[in-house]
Amino acid sequence: MVFYVWWIGLITAALWVSITVFVWAVQAGQFSDQERARYLPLRNETLAAPTQQKHPARLSVEVYALMIVAVLGLLSIAMTLVLLFKSYRG
């Protein structure tokens, strides 16, 4: 039974994060210009050279946030597997 509780918690957390990101994207206008987005893959543009940063070895806040999310996801999956194997022994 404990096994299902962890999976339901994982699914609930993933659903909550997905809904939060979707609401943010709508409020930030990520879907506002669908006509332009339709033709972006067909445009023949060259990318500008990246600008030099003062501290190229420094990671941005977004990278740290993604690392935290990845670690939390891996920990929750690991905890679920530990509880699964523990419940089969007992």
GIVEN-V467403 format. One record per residue. N is the residue number from 0. RES is the residue in one letter. NEAR is the number of other C-alpha atoms within 10 Angstrom. Layout:
# GIVEN-V467403
n:N res:RES near:NEAR
n:N res:RES near:NEAR
This chain:
# GIVEN-V467403
n:0 res:M near:7
n:1 res:V near:11
n:2 res:F near:16
n:3 res:Y near:12
n:4 res:V near:11
n:5 res:W near:18
n:6 res:W near:16
n:7 res:I near:12
n:8 res:G near:12
n:9 res:L near:16
n:10 res:I near:12
n:11 res:T near:12
n:12 res:A near:13
n:13 res:A near:13
n:14 res:L near:12
n:15 res:W near:12
n:16 res:V near:12
n:17 res:S near:12
n:18 res:I near:12
n:19 res:T near:11
n:20 res:V near:12
n:21 res:F near:13
n:22 res:V near:11
n:23 res:W near:12
n:24 res:A near:13
n:25 res:V near:11
n:26 res:Q near:11
n:27 res:A near:10
n:28 res:G near:9
n:29 res:Q near:11
n:30 res:F near:11
n:31 res:S near:12
n:32 res:D near:9
n:33 res:Q near:9
n:34 res:E near:9
n:35 res:R near:8
n:36 res:A near:11
n:37 res:R near:9
n:38 res:Y near:9
n:39 res:L near:10
n:40 res:P near:8
n:41 res:L near:8
n:42 res:R near:7
n:43 res:N near:7
n:44 res:E near:8
n:45 res:T near:6
n:46 res:L near:6
n:47 res:A near:6
n:48 res:A near:6
n:49 res:P near:6
n:50 res:T near:6
n:51 res:Q near:7
n:52 res:Q near:8
n:53 res:K near:7
n:54 res:H near:7
n:55 res:P near:8
n:56 res:A near:7
n:57 res:R near:8
n:58 res:L near:9
n:59 res:S near:9
n:60 res:V near:9
n:61 res:E near:9
n:62 res:V near:10
n:63 res:Y near:11
n:64 res:A near:11
n:65 res:L near:11
n:66 res:M near:12
n:67 res:I near:12
n:68 res:V near:12
n:69 res:A near:12
n:70 res:V near:12
n:71 res:L near:12
n:72 res:G near:15
n:73 res:L near:12
n:74 res:L near:12
n:75 res:S near:16
n:76 res:I near:15
n:77 res:A near:12
n:78 res:M near:14
n:79 res:T near:19
n:80 res:L near:15
n:81 res:V near:12
n:82 res:L near:16
n:83 res:L near:16
n:84 res:F near:11
n:85 res:K near:11
n:86 res:S near:12
n:87 res:Y near:7
n:88 res:R near:7
n:89 res:G near:5
